[in-house]
Amino acid sequence: MGIQIRTNEAKESSIPGVFACGDVARVPHSVSLAVGDGAWAGAQLHRSLVWPES
């Protein structure tokens, strides 16, 4: 299955500001799940830039 990156519920990796989604962050590999993950990761990335946690 390849290397998987562990993420939290916001798709953020253990490195602050680095997000992962799609095939690298979830099993099973599926186009529809990857698209959904990408949309969610993008929204969470935007949130982290607009409202950064102190």
Summary of the structure (lengths in Angstrom):
residues: 54
radius of gyration: 11.3
end to end distance: 36.7
largest distance: 36.7
contacts: 122
relative contact order: 0.20
helix: 43%
strand: 4%
